Amino acid sequence: MSKEDFIQIKSSLILSALLIELLVGSVYISQLIFQEISQSYHIDILAARNVFSLSCFFYAISFFIYGPLSDKVSTKLLVLLGSIGAVCCLFLSVIIDNFNLYLVIMSLIGFFAAAVPAALFAYTAKNTPNHKLSQAMGIMISASIVGIIFSRSVVAMLTDFWSWQVAFTIYAGLIIVTCLFVPFGIKQSANPNSTTSVLGTYLAAIKLLFDKIVVIFLVVGFLLFFVYLGLSSLLTFYLKGAPFHLSSTVLGWLNFAGLSAVIGSIISGKLSQIVNEKYLLLICLLAVFISVVTIGFSSSLSVIVIGIFCLFLFVFAIQPLVIAMLNKIVPINSRGAISSLYLLACLAGGSIGTYLLGIVYQNNDWSEAISVCVFFAVVNLILTLFGIQLVKNKGKY
């Protein structure tokens, strides 16, 4: 490889990571400012959770839509389409005064944002040498995690200092500045010819849903994010109320505990080379259960912070393990489809969890919502044990 090619790959990787960080983050920017949004539109604070639920849901659905297109459409086109669409929606969101219209705009942010990671994950895979591929994809996954943490924390702090409208405008500006480098940082590469049409790709993905083992591990991802994102959203209400009364700025700083997710995703990949990944998966799921119990039933803020740190750590330690198991179960030519399906399952679970746990919290109390999370964490352990047994019985790997 020439020095020029190496520099091009490195610059593309950095730009891709920044774009993924900002666009994935745009889906999560409302999660710590539900109170401020509810005050702006004079609605109940729990109704504001629909902003995140819808944005996350449309992001999940759209990722699966864009996935097959990333092999057929120019990377630059998809990246610019997603980025410009998200920026326009962010600007529109700060000027409209109707909450229902605001929900539509925030849902569209999820729709447009999905185009960027879908395109750049495929671009990185096609333009990185094989011996560097795992490292490059690790950077992309870490960028997604950092984007979630960065967006929620920075927007919460800016909201406390000015307003959420100013925070959204600044965030849109960051996306615009980063997009200026797309024409130079992402080279135009020809998409490989494929005998499979886009429709054929979708049909192959649907066919995977008839495999019992695949469905079980997709449900594991769904329930994992149902608990993780649902509980994360409720923490905004819980910690702003009695007896904690935390401000958005403090919540923003507290949210940086979620950077443990980067550690989790890296360490689990390393450990899977030493420890059987099936046993490692069970250990991490048990740790998620313990983290949920710690967060839910502790009255000490410091203990809750430790619980949040561990929740992020082990949820994202699970991600590469489940993806690896699914990739070994399905045929090689279906590995792209299964990744899209798994992401769809996770984000749909997070969206639905945010909505349904909000209803439980509103109609009952914190302990009832935590009980639901604990129940699903236990169900996930049982499902995983069942799925692992099926894998062993069928000799999948």
C-alpha positions as CSV (number, residue, x, y, z in Angstrom):
1,M,0.0,0.0,0.0
2,S,1.4,3.4,-0.9
3,K,1.7,6.2,1.6
4,E,-1.0,8.2,-0.2
5,D,-3.5,5.3,0.1
6,F,-2.6,4.9,3.8
7,I,-3.3,8.6,4.4
8,Q,-6.6,8.4,2.5
9,I,-7.8,5.4,4.4
10,K,-6.8,7.0,7.7
11,S,-8.5,10.3,6.9
12,S,-11.6,8.5,5.7
13,L,-11.8,6.5,8.9
14,I,-11.5,9.6,11.0
15,L,-14.2,11.4,9.0
16,S,-16.5,8.4,9.0
17,A,-16.1,8.1,12.8
18,L,-17.0,11.8,13.3
19,L,-20.0,11.6,11.0
20,I,-21.3,8.4,12.7
21,E,-20.7,10.0,16.1
22,L,-22.8,13.1,15.2
23,L,-25.5,11.5,13.2
24,V,-26.1,8.6,15.6
25,G,-26.0,11.1,18.4
26,S,-28.7,13.3,16.7
27,V,-31.2,10.5,17.5
28,Y,-30.5,10.7,21.2
29,I,-30.2,14.4,21.8
30,S,-33.6,14.7,23.5
31,Q,-33.1,12.0,26.1
32,L,-31.9,14.2,28.9
33,I,-34.0,17.3,28.2
34,F,-37.6,15.9,28.4
35,Q,-38.4,18.4,31.1
36,E,-37.3,21.4,29.1
37,I,-39.2,20.2,26.0
38,S,-42.4,19.6,28.0
39,Q,-42.2,23.1,29.4
40,S,-41.7,24.6,25.9
41,Y,-44.8,22.8,24.5
42,H,-46.8,22.9,27.8
43,I,-47.3,19.2,27.9
44,D,-46.8,16.5,30.6
45,I,-43.1,15.6,31.0
46,L,-43.9,11.9,30.3
47,A,-45.5,12.8,27.0
48,A,-42.1,14.3,26.0
49,R,-40.6,10.7,26.0
50,N,-42.4,10.1,22.7
51,V,-39.8,12.4,21.1
52,F,-37.1,9.9,21.7
53,S,-39.3,6.8,21.2
54,L,-40.3,7.9,17.7
55,S,-36.9,9.2,16.7
56,C,-35.3,5.9,17.8
57,F,-38.0,3.8,16.2
58,F,-37.7,5.5,12.8
59,Y,-33.9,5.3,13.0
60,A,-34.2,1.5,13.6
61,I,-36.6,0.9,10.7
62,S,-34.6,3.2,8.3
63,F,-31.3,1.5,9.0
64,F,-32.7,-1.7,7.6
65,I,-34.0,0.2,4.6
66,Y,-30.7,1.9,3.9
67,G,-28.6,-1.3,4.5
68,P,-29.1,-2.9,1.1
69,L,-28.9,0.4,-0.6
70,S,-25.4,1.0,0.7
71,D,-24.1,-1.6,-1.9
72,K,-26.1,0.0,-4.7
73,V,-25.9,3.8,-4.1
74,S,-22.9,6.1,-3.9
75,T,-21.6,6.5,-0.3
76,K,-21.2,10.3,-0.7
77,L,-24.8,10.6,-1.8
78,L,-26.2,8.6,1.1
79,V,-24.0,10.4,3.6
80,L,-24.9,13.9,2.3
81,L,-28.6,12.9,2.0
82,G,-28.7,11.8,5.6
83,S,-26.7,14.7,7.0
84,I,-28.5,17.5,5.1
85,G,-31.9,15.9,6.0
86,A,-31.0,15.7,9.7
87,V,-29.7,19.3,9.7
88,C,-32.8,20.6,8.1
89,C,-35.0,18.8,10.6
90,L,-32.9,20.2,13.5
91,F,-33.4,23.7,12.3
92,L,-37.1,23.2,11.8
93,S,-37.5,21.7,15.2
94,V,-36.5,24.9,16.9
95,I,-39.0,27.1,15.1
96,I,-42.2,25.1,15.2
97,D,-44.7,25.6,18.0
98,N,-47.0,22.6,17.6
99,F,-45.9,19.5,19.5
100,N,-47.4,17.0,17.1
101,L,-45.5,18.6,14.2
102,Y,-42.4,18.6,16.4
103,L,-42.8,14.8,16.9
104,V,-43.0,14.4,13.1
105,I,-39.8,16.4,12.6
106,M,-37.9,14.5,15.3
107,S,-39.0,11.2,13.7
108,L,-37.6,12.4,10.4
109,I,-34.2,13.0,12.2
110,G,-34.2,9.3,12.9
111,F,-35.0,8.5,9.3
112,F,-32.3,10.7,7.8
113,A,-29.6,9.9,10.4
114,A,-29.7,6.2,9.7
115,A,-28.4,6.7,6.1
116,V,-25.0,7.8,7.5
117,P,-23.9,4.8,9.6
118,A,-25.5,2.4,7.1
119,A,-23.4,3.9,4.3
120,L,-20.2,4.4,6.2
121,F,-20.1,0.9,7.8
122,A,-20.3,-0.5,4.3
123,Y,-17.8,2.0,2.9
124,T,-15.3,1.2,5.7
125,A,-15.6,-2.5,5.2
126,K,-15.0,-2.2,1.4
127,N,-12.1,0.2,1.7
128,T,-10.1,-1.2,4.6
129,P,-7.4,-3.9,4.2
130,N,-8.5,-7.2,5.7
131,H,-5.8,-7.2,8.4
132,K,-7.1,-3.7,9.6
133,L,-10.8,-4.4,9.2
134,S,-11.6,-5.6,12.7
135,Q,-9.8,-2.6,14.2
136,A,-11.6,-0.2,11.8
137,M,-15.1,-1.6,12.5
138,G,-14.2,-1.4,16.2
139,I,-13.6,2.3,15.7
140,M,-17.0,2.7,14.0
141,I,-18.8,0.9,16.8
142,S,-17.0,3.0,19.4
143,A,-17.9,6.1,17.5
144,S,-21.6,5.2,17.7
145,I,-21.3,4.7,21.5
146,V,-19.4,8.0,21.9
147,G,-22.0,9.7,19.7
148,I,-24.8,8.7,22.1
149,I,-22.9,9.8,25.2
150,F,-21.6,13.1,23.6
151,S,-24.9,14.2,22.1
152,R,-26.9,13.7,25.3
153,S,-24.4,15.3,27.6
154,V,-23.5,18.3,25.5
155,V,-27.1,19.1,24.6
156,A,-28.1,18.8,28.2
157,M,-25.4,21.2,29.3
158,L,-26.1,23.7,26.5
159,T,-29.8,23.5,27.4
160,D,-29.0,24.4,31.0
161,F,-26.8,27.3,29.9
162,W,-29.1,28.7,27.1
163,S,-32.0,26.6,25.8
164,W,-32.6,23.4,24.0
165,Q,-33.3,25.4,20.8
166,V,-29.8,26.9,20.9
167,A,-28.4,23.5,21.7
168,F,-30.0,21.9,18.7
169,T,-28.8,24.8,16.4
170,I,-25.2,24.4,17.6
171,Y,-25.4,20.6,17.1
172,A,-26.7,21.2,13.5
173,G,-23.7,23.5,13.0
174,L,-21.3,20.8,14.0
175,I,-22.8,18.4,11.4
176,I,-22.6,21.1,8.7
177,V,-18.9,21.7,9.5
178,T,-18.1,18.0,9.4
179,C,-20.0,17.5,6.1
180,L,-17.7,20.1,4.4
181,F,-15.0,17.5,4.4
182,V,-17.0,14.7,2.8
183,P,-16.0,15.6,-0.8
184,F,-12.3,15.3,0.2
185,G,-12.4,12.6,2.9
186,I,-14.5,10.0,1.2
187,K,-13.3,8.8,-2.1
188,Q,-15.7,7.7,-4.8
189,S,-15.3,3.9,-5.2
190,A,-17.3,1.8,-7.5
191,N,-19.8,-0.4,-5.9
192,P,-19.2,-4.1,-6.5
193,N,-21.5,-5.8,-9.1
194,S,-24.0,-8.1,-7.5
195,T,-26.3,-10.6,-9.1
196,T,-28.7,-10.1,-6.2
197,S,-31.2,-7.3,-6.6
198,V,-32.2,-5.0,-3.7
199,L,-35.5,-6.8,-3.5
200,G,-33.6,-10.1,-3.3
201,T,-31.6,-8.8,-0.4
202,Y,-34.7,-7.9,1.5
203,L,-36.3,-11.4,0.8
204,A,-33.1,-13.1,2.0
205,A,-33.3,-11.1,5.2
206,I,-36.9,-12.0,5.8
207,K,-36.1,-15.7,5.2
208,L,-33.7,-15.6,8.2
209,L,-36.7,-15.0,10.4
210,F,-37.8,-18.6,9.9
211,D,-34.7,-19.8,11.8
212,K,-35.7,-20.4,15.4
213,I,-32.2,-19.8,16.7
214,V,-31.9,-16.5,14.8
215,V,-35.2,-15.3,16.2
216,I,-34.2,-16.2,19.8
217,F,-31.0,-14.1,19.6
218,L,-32.9,-11.2,17.9
219,V,-35.3,-11.3,20.8
220,V,-32.4,-11.2,23.2
221,G,-31.2,-8.0,21.5
222,F,-34.7,-6.6,21.6
223,L,-35.2,-7.2,25.3
224,L,-31.6,-6.1,26.2
225,F,-32.3,-2.7,24.7
226,F,-35.9,-2.6,26.0
227,V,-34.3,-2.6,29.5
228,Y,-31.2,-0.5,28.7
229,L,-32.8,2.4,26.8
230,G,-36.1,2.2,28.6
231,L,-34.3,2.5,32.0
232,S,-31.9,5.1,30.7
233,S,-34.9,7.4,29.7
234,L,-36.6,6.9,33.1
235,L,-33.5,7.9,34.9
236,T,-34.0,11.4,33.5
237,F,-37.3,11.7,35.4
238,Y,-36.2,9.8,38.5
239,L,-33.0,11.7,39.1
240,K,-34.5,15.1,38.5
241,G,-37.2,14.3,41.1
242,A,-37.0,13.8,44.9
243,P,-34.7,13.0,46.6
244,F,-32.0,13.8,44.1
245,H,-33.2,16.9,42.2
246,L,-30.3,16.8,39.7
247,S,-30.1,19.5,37.0
248,S,-29.7,18.8,33.3
249,T,-26.0,19.7,33.6
250,V,-25.3,17.3,36.4
251,L,-27.2,14.6,34.4
252,G,-25.0,15.5,31.4
253,W,-21.9,14.9,33.4
254,L,-23.4,11.7,34.9
255,N,-24.1,10.5,31.4
256,F,-20.3,10.3,30.7
257,A,-20.4,7.2,32.9
258,G,-21.8,5.6,29.7
259,L,-18.3,5.8,28.1
260,S,-17.8,2.5,29.9
261,A,-19.7,1.1,26.9
262,V,-16.6,1.7,24.7
263,I,-14.5,-0.3,27.3
264,G,-17.1,-3.1,27.3
265,S,-17.2,-3.5,23.5
266,I,-13.4,-3.6,23.3
267,I,-12.8,-5.9,26.3
268,S,-15.4,-8.5,25.4
269,G,-13.9,-8.8,21.9
270,K,-10.5,-9.5,23.4
271,L,-11.9,-11.9,26.1
272,S,-13.8,-13.9,23.5
273,Q,-10.5,-15.1,22.2
274,I,-9.7,-16.6,25.6
275,V,-13.1,-17.5,27.1
276,N,-15.9,-19.3,25.3
277,E,-18.2,-16.5,24.0
278,K,-21.3,-18.4,25.0
279,Y,-20.3,-18.4,28.6
280,L,-19.1,-14.9,28.4
281,L,-22.5,-13.8,27.0
282,L,-24.2,-15.4,30.0
283,I,-21.9,-13.7,32.5
284,C,-22.5,-10.3,30.9
285,L,-26.3,-10.9,30.9
286,L,-26.1,-11.8,34.6
287,A,-24.1,-8.6,35.2
288,V,-26.8,-6.6,33.4
289,F,-29.4,-8.1,35.7
290,I,-27.3,-7.1,38.8
291,S,-26.8,-3.6,37.3
292,V,-30.6,-3.1,36.9
293,V,-31.2,-4.2,40.5
294,T,-28.5,-1.9,41.7
295,I,-29.9,1.2,39.9
296,G,-33.5,0.4,40.8
297,F,-33.4,-0.4,44.4
298,S,-30.5,1.8,45.7
299,S,-31.2,5.2,47.4
300,S,-27.5,6.2,47.2
301,L,-26.6,8.4,44.2
302,S,-23.0,7.0,44.2
303,V,-24.2,3.4,44.1
304,I,-26.6,4.3,41.2
305,V,-23.7,5.9,39.3
306,I,-21.8,2.6,39.7
307,G,-24.9,0.8,38.5
308,I,-25.2,3.0,35.4
309,F,-21.4,2.5,34.7
310,C,-21.9,-1.3,34.8
311,L,-25.1,-1.2,32.8
312,F,-23.4,0.5,29.9
313,L,-20.3,-1.6,30.2
314,F,-22.1,-5.0,30.1
315,V,-24.8,-4.1,27.6
316,F,-22.2,-3.1,25.0
317,A,-19.9,-6.0,26.0
318,I,-22.8,-8.2,24.9
319,Q,-23.2,-6.6,21.4
320,P,-20.1,-8.1,19.7
321,L,-20.8,-11.5,21.3
322,V,-24.3,-11.8,20.0
323,I,-23.3,-10.4,16.6
324,A,-20.5,-13.0,16.4
325,M,-22.9,-15.8,17.3
326,L,-25.4,-14.8,14.7
327,N,-22.8,-14.5,12.0
328,K,-21.7,-18.0,12.7
329,I,-25.3,-19.3,12.6
330,V,-26.3,-17.8,9.2
331,P,-24.7,-18.3,5.7
332,I,-21.8,-16.0,4.8
333,N,-23.9,-14.3,2.1
334,S,-26.5,-13.3,4.8
335,R,-24.2,-11.7,7.3
336,G,-25.0,-8.2,6.2
337,A,-28.7,-8.9,6.5
338,I,-28.4,-10.4,9.9
339,S,-26.5,-7.4,11.2
340,S,-29.3,-5.1,9.9
341,L,-31.9,-7.3,11.5
342,Y,-30.1,-7.4,14.8
343,L,-29.7,-3.6,14.9
344,L,-33.4,-3.2,14.0
345,A,-34.3,-5.6,16.9
346,C,-32.1,-3.7,19.4
347,L,-33.3,-0.2,18.5
348,A,-37.0,-1.2,18.2
349,G,-36.7,-2.7,21.7
350,G,-35.2,0.5,23.0
351,S,-37.9,2.6,21.4
352,I,-40.8,0.4,22.6
353,G,-39.1,0.1,26.1
354,T,-38.9,3.9,26.4
355,Y,-42.6,4.2,25.6
356,L,-44.0,1.3,27.6
357,L,-41.8,1.8,30.7
358,G,-42.9,5.4,30.7
359,I,-46.5,4.3,30.9
360,V,-45.7,2.0,33.8
361,Y,-43.8,4.7,35.6
362,Q,-46.7,7.2,35.0
363,N,-49.5,4.9,36.2
364,N,-47.6,3.2,39.0
365,D,-44.2,4.2,40.4
366,W,-40.4,3.7,40.0
367,S,-40.4,0.3,41.7
368,E,-43.0,-1.1,39.3
369,A,-41.0,0.0,36.3
370,I,-37.8,-1.5,37.8
371,S,-39.7,-4.7,38.4
372,V,-40.5,-4.9,34.7
373,C,-36.9,-4.4,33.8
374,V,-35.7,-7.1,36.3
375,F,-38.3,-9.5,34.9
376,F,-37.1,-9.0,31.3
377,A,-33.5,-9.3,32.3
378,V,-34.2,-12.7,33.8
379,V,-36.2,-13.7,30.7
380,N,-33.2,-12.7,28.6
381,L,-31.0,-15.1,30.6
382,I,-33.4,-17.9,30.2
383,L,-33.8,-17.3,26.4
384,T,-30.1,-17.2,26.0
385,L,-29.6,-20.5,27.8
386,F,-32.3,-22.0,25.5
387,G,-30.7,-20.5,22.4
388,I,-27.2,-21.7,23.3
389,Q,-28.6,-25.2,23.9
390,L,-30.3,-25.2,20.5
391,V,-27.0,-24.1,18.9
392,K,-25.2,-27.0,20.6
393,N,-27.9,-29.5,19.6
394,K,-27.7,-28.5,15.9
395,G,-24.0,-28.2,15.9
396,K,-24.1,-24.8,14.3
397,Y,-20.6,-24.1,15.5
